[in-house]
């Protein structure tokens, strides 16, 4: 039987069985349509990103204890915010980033047998497990993005001080007045550091756009007082 892993817990740990099989979803393209009066070519479609993808799971379980308690445990697991990562056992080597969870009505189908459906709304892209590996370097390097089918939004943990410039192909990441380290997360669009288990936001230290890793070669170099860089590439596919 298949299972999902979400919020650091497996659906099997919650004694849930999945009744359906989920296909690998494909995101649809969004367009803004502009009518052009007098044009024989019809309207103009302007690319406007990708639609979110949805995964729906039909769960069944036996509630031998108080049903209210069983339901409460399941809802608490699905609604908690421990992690946004969703893994499905039949989709090996990938994971999804969840944006919203919709829990359907719990129905009694036979005495103690209960059924319900959960719909996960996820980011349009699918993330590869290997894209979570940390790449550490203290000199110029070339990273080859050959597994992704689209540009990726990496996380860089930069250890250094003062003014730092990092170049990735034709992009420049410009940082000012850094003290010890700074984390630049292109996916969450945030700059910060963690000190005494607290997040300190440092967006005022960045004077450029968030960098991406392009499909193919990415030549990375830097200037300034940099001890090392830890990069999580977040390889992904559409």
N, C-alpha and C positions, 0 to 999 in steps of 0.2 A: 504494500500500500504506500501511496505517496504521502508526503508531509510538507508543511511549511515551517520555516524558522523565522521568527519575528520577535522583536523585543527580548532577545537573548533566551528565547524559549521555543521548543518545538511544539507543534500542534499535538503530537503524540503524548507529550508530557501532560497535556490538558485532556487526554483521553478522547481526542477528536479524530474521526476518520473523514477523509476527503472522498466524496462520491464521484466527482467529475475529473476529467483530465483537461488541463489548460494548455492551449496552443501557445507557441512563442509569438507574442503580439508584435505588430508593426505600427509605428506611429504614422498618423496622417499629416500631410503638410497643410499649414494654414496660409491662406492668401487674403489680401485685401483687394476687393474688386472695384475698379474705377471705371465708370462709363465714360466713353469718349464720344461726345456728340459729333455726328457727321462722319465718323470713321467707318470704313468698310471692313475693318479687322475685328470689330466687336469690342468688348471691354478689355481693360488692361488688368492683369492679375499680378499683384506685387507680393513677393514672398514675405511671410510674417511669422516664420518659426514653425515649430512642430506641436501637434496636439499631444496632450497627456495620454498615456495608455492606461487601460484598466484590466485588472485580473479579478475574476469572480470565482470564489471557492464555495462549493456546497458541502457543508459539514453535517455530520450525524454523530450523536453520542447517546449513551445510556445514562440516565440520571437516577441512580439507585438511592442517592441521598436526597436531601431537600432540594428541589429544583431551583428555588430562588438562590440558594448558595452556589450551586453549580453554574448557573447563568451569570451571577455576579463575578465569579472567578474568571470566566471566559471573557466577559466584557472588560474587566479590569486589565487583563493581559493585552487585549487588542487595542485598548484606548490609552495605555500608558505610553510614555514618551522616552523610553530607555534608548531606543535606536530606531532610525528610519529605514534600516536595511531589511529587505524582504528576500528570502531565499525559498525556492521551490525545488524539491528533491529531484524532479524530472528534468529540470533545466540546469545541467551541470556546468560549473565554472563561471556562473554569472550571478548577479544579484540586482535587485531593483531598489530605487529610492522612493519611499512612500510619501505622498503629500497629503492624502486623506483616506480615512477608513470609514466605510458605511456598513453598519451591521443590520441585517434584515430581521424580520420578526421570527421569534422562536416558535416553532410549531410542534405539537405533540402528534406523532403519526401512529404510535402503537404503545399504549401504556407508558412505559418508561423511556421510549425512544423519542428523541428530540432532533429536529432538523432546523438549520438556518443557513443563510447565505451571507458571505462577507465580500464586499467589493473594495478592492484597493485601487486608488487612483495614484499612479506613479509618474515619475519623470519620463519624458518621451524616449530617453536613451537607456540602454542596458549596459551595466558596468561589468567589466571582467575582473575576476578575482585576482589575477596576476597584476592588475593595475593598482593594487593596494600595497605592493612591495615597495619599501623605502629604498631610494637610490641616493647614496651618500657620495659627495665628491668635494674636493678642495682645489680643483683646477678646471680649466675649460674642458668640456666634454661634448660629444655628439650623441644624442639619444635618437633612436630610430623608432618611430611610431608606425609599426607595420601591422599590428593586430587590430587597431581601431579602424573604423570606417568613417570617422568624423574627427574634427578637432576636439581636444580634451581640455578640461579646466583643472589644472593641477593644484596641489598645495606645496608651498615651499617654506621650509623652516630655515631661515637664514641666520647663521651665527656670526656676528661681527659687530662693529660699532662705527659711528659716524655716518658720513654720506656714502651710499652704496648704489651702484648702477649694475643691473643684470641685463644682459642682452640675450634674447632668444630669437634667432634668425633676424628679422627686421624689427622686432619689438624691443622696447626698452622699459624695464621696470626700475623706476627711480624712487629711492628711499632716502630720507633725510633724518639726521640726528638719532640714529639707532643706538640703543643701549643694550648690549649683550646679545639680544636676538629679537627676531620678529617673524611671525607666521603670516604668510600671504596666501589666502585661500580664494582661488578664482571661482570655485563653485558657489561658495556662500557669499562671495563678494565682501570679504571682511579681512581686515588686518588686525592682529592682536598678538598678545603673548600671555603665557600662563605663569603666574607667580603666586606661591603659597596657595595653590589649588584654586586661584581666582583668575578669571579672564579679564585682561586689561586691554581695552580696545585702542588701537593705534592707527586708525584710518587717516589721521592727520599727518602721518609720517610718509604717506605714499603720494607721489606727484606724477602719476601716470595711470594708464589703464591696467586692468588685471591681465596677466599674460595667459596665453593658451599654448598648447603643444599641437603643432600641425601634423597632419598625416604625412608620413615620410620622415626626412631628416630634420632634427632640431639641434642647431649649433648653439651651445650655451657657454657664455663667457661672462666675466664680471670685472669690475674695478672697485677699489675701495678696500677697507680693512675687513676682509672676510676670512674667517677661520675654516668654515665648511658650510655646505648647503645640504639639507635633507629634502629630497623631492619625492612626493607621491604622485605618480603620473595620472592615475584614474583613467586608464585605457577604457574605451567604451565603444559601443556600436549603436547604430540606428536600427 
